[in-house]
């Protein structure tokens, strides 16, 4: 636990100021109970900028084995009164977005992949922290105690979600190209188009990391650069697979290149 805290805390600033890291939701988290709870949740105010923000509650998965497992934070002795206040706080948080990925509970609850294939898992925020629905589920159902920095912050607010107001100009919102790719990824997930999902998901992931680095939303030109980087990676992989007599894998990479090139400006390569 100490090793994980040291790794995570280097991304964060002091408890009184926002940190730097937001992770996307593609690793999967949550449960059916958490997914269907409180459908009346408030949406994040239009134009509200979450960068920078702290991220909490993203869990271990096959593609992210270095992340913690929720069982490492189970604390059955955690004060019941405060736990109830924290649960109410999490339930009152603002809806951020549908995370692009599958979800399941890592503590033995029934799998929920079909549910999240249809609706996408959810992220929530109080304006300073971002947490996935799985984090809410683990606190509620499995006595997982949040990180001390999170608890310190919400104690200062007397366990009340702050009122959020827009704080960025309209021209700084998400670019149209990234919104279009995100919509197409959701459509591909629903249609079980595995190859398209794989290609577009890597673009979304690259965009998330670029937004973290920039601390603001991306322009179309910046997303185009990410697309070109992803295309170049696949072209290099094609050459390697051909040298290794793996034409099947080379063909797969070539198909993904075609998918990504469709989003480049007309006349680009």
Residue, then its C-alpha position, 0 to 999 in steps of 0.5 A: x500500500x505504501x508503495x502505491x501511495x508513493x507512486x500516486x501521490x507524486x502526481x498530486x499536489x498538496x491537499x489544498x490544491x488540485x493535482x495533475x492526473x486523470x486516468x481514463x476509464x478503459x480498464x473497467x470498474x464497477x458493478x450492475x448495482x452501481x451502474x443503475x443507481x441514482x439515474x437522476x445524478x446531476x451532469x457536470x455544468x457545461x463549460x466546467x474545466x476539470x483540468x487539473x484534477x485528482x483521480x481516485x479509485x482506478x483498479x488493477x486489470x490485465x492491461x494495468x497490473x500495476x494499479x492497486x486491487x480494492x481488497x488492499x483497502x478494505x477496512x471493516x473497522x472504518x467509522x460507520x458514521x463517516x462512512x455513511x457521510x462519504x457514501x452520501x457524498x459520492x451519491x451526490x456527485x456530478x456525472x462526468x462521462x460514460x467511460x469507454x470500456x467494460x466493467x466488473x467488480x473485482x470483489x466477486x460480484x456478478x460480471x456486468x460486461x453486457x450492461x456496460x457494453x450497452x451503456x458505458x461505465x460512468x465517472x463522477x466528480x465533485x469538481x476536484x476529484x474524479x472517481x469511477x462508479x466502481x469506486x462508489x460501489x466498493x465503498x458502499x458494498x465492500x467497506x473500501x476506505x478512500x485515500x486519506x487525501x480524499x477524506x481530508x478534502x471532503x471533511x473540509x467541505x463538511x461532506x457536502x458537494x460544492x456548487x460548480x459553475x462554468x469556468x472555461x470559455x466555449x471555444x475551449x471545449x472538446x474539439x469536434x474531431x475527438x467528439x466524432x471519434x468518441x461517438x464512433x467508438x461507442x457505436x463500434x462497441x455496440x456493434x461488436x466491431x472489435x477491430x474498429x474498437x481497438x483502433x479508436x480506443x488507442x486514439x482516445x487513450x492517447x487523447x486523454x494523456x495529451x489532455x492531462x499533459x496540456x491541462x486543457x481540451x485538445x484542438x482538432x490539429x492536436x488530435x490529428x497529430x495523435x492519429x498520425x502517431x497511431x498510424x505510424x506505429x501500425x505501419x512500423x508494426x506491419x513491416x515487423x510482422x512481414x519480416x516475421x512471416x506473420x501476414x495475418x497480423x500485418x493485415x490486421x494492422x493495415x486494416x486499422x491504418x485504413x480505419x484511422x486514415x478516414x479521420x485525417x483531413x482531406x488530402x492528408x496521408 
